Amino acid sequence: MNITLTHIAQHVHNVDACVEFYRRYASLAVVHHRRDGSQQVVWLAEPGREREFILVLLSGGAGSPQADHDYSHLGFAVASRSEVERIARQADEEGLLAWDCRDDVYPAGYYCGVRDPDGKVVEFSYGQPLGPGAEDRLVDNIE
């Protein structure tokens, strides 16, 4: 049996604010949008990966602010450590920084955490064994 993870869907309090956040911080693009009365469904994807993996935002959520000790998150890899730092500075200026830049043990890499408009933490990392910077790490250790 061949199974592929294709999407994550989550209810959010303010779809429009979340779409704008994911456009600005993660460079995701809207690939599908439908509205039925007050209900909205928006599909977001990385350009060129629209048929591989999407983030689905559904209206009607109550918001989900995370406690400081809750490390649940969506993770995005970026092209460099300086990009992690740029994102952290922007988030700090906007009052959205959840975790300042950290250089953690393998396989965590270098990362920061940013709160989206719904209160969920989104991680931006470099040097994990996934995405940009993976070649700088020992990928053999993934189990």
N, C-alpha and C positions, 0 to 999 in steps of 0.2 A: 504494500500500500504506500503510495506516494502522497504525503501531506505537506502543504506549503502554507505558512503563515502569510496572509494577504492583507490584513488590516487590523486596526484597533479602533473601536467605536466607543465614544464616551459622551454622555450627556453633559452639557455645559449651561451655565446660567445665561451667558451673553454670547451667542454664536458670532455676531459681528466683531466683537472685541477680541475673541479668541482667534478668529480668522486673521485679523490684522496683526495680532501678536505672532502667529506662526509664519506669516508672510515676512514680517520684519526681522524676527530673530532666527528663523530656521530656513528662510528662502523657499517655503512651500508655496505651491500655486493651487488655486481652486481648479479642480478638474471636473467637478459636478456640483450643481447647486439646485435644490428644488425647495419650493415653499408650498405648503398646503395650509392656508389660513395663517395661524400664528406659529405653526411648526416649520422648522427648517432642518434640512439635512445638507451638509457640506462635506465633500470629499476633498482632501488636500494631499498633494504628493510632491515629491522632489521632481523637478523637470527631468524628463527622460525615464522616470521610473513609475509612470502612471499605471502601468499594468503589472507592477511587481508588488508594491506595498503602499497603502494609503492610510491616512488618519481620517476617521469619520467623526464629525462633530454634529451632535444632535441637540436641538433646542429642548428646553424643559428641565435642565438640571438645576439643582439647588445651590451649586457652588460646592467646592470641596477643598477648603483650605487644609493644608497638612500641618501637623504638629512638627516642631523642630527635630524631633527624634525619628520621624517617619521619612525613610529614604526611598520611598516609592517614587518613580520618575519615568519619564520618556527620555531616551538618550539619543543625542545627535552628535556625530563625529564632525569635527571641523579640520581645516587644512593645516593648522599650525598652533603652537602654544600662544603666539601673539594674537591669534584670532580668539582663543579662549579668553585672554586678558581683555581684548576689546569688548567682547560681549559682556564680561563681568563689569567693566567700567560703565557701559551703557545701562545695564540693569541697575547698578548702584545709583547712577544719576536719576533713574526713573523710579527708584524705591522698590525695585523688583528682585534684588539680589537675595537669594536664599542661602547659598554657600559661596563664599569667596573662593578664588582660585586655590586649588590644592594639587600637590604632586604626591600621588598615593602609590602604594605598592602595586605590583603587577597583579591582575590585569587592569586595574582601575585607570592608570595613566594620569594625565593632567586634566583637571576639569573644574567647572563652576556650576552652580545651580541657579536657575532663574524661575520666579513664580509667574505662571501665566495668569490671565485675568480671572480664571476660575479658582486660583489658589493652588493649583497643582505645580509641582516642581518639574522643571525641564532641565536636563543636564546637557552641557556642551563640553565635549572632551576631545583630547588629542592624545594619541599614543596608545590607545587600547588595541587589542588584537582584532579589532573590527574597524573598518573605514580608514580614513587618512591617518598616517602615522603607524599603521600596523606593521609595516616593514621594519620599523625601529624596535620592535619588541619580538621576543621569542614566541612565535605562534605555536610551536610544538607543545607548549604547556597547556593548551586548551583541552579540557576534558569534559 
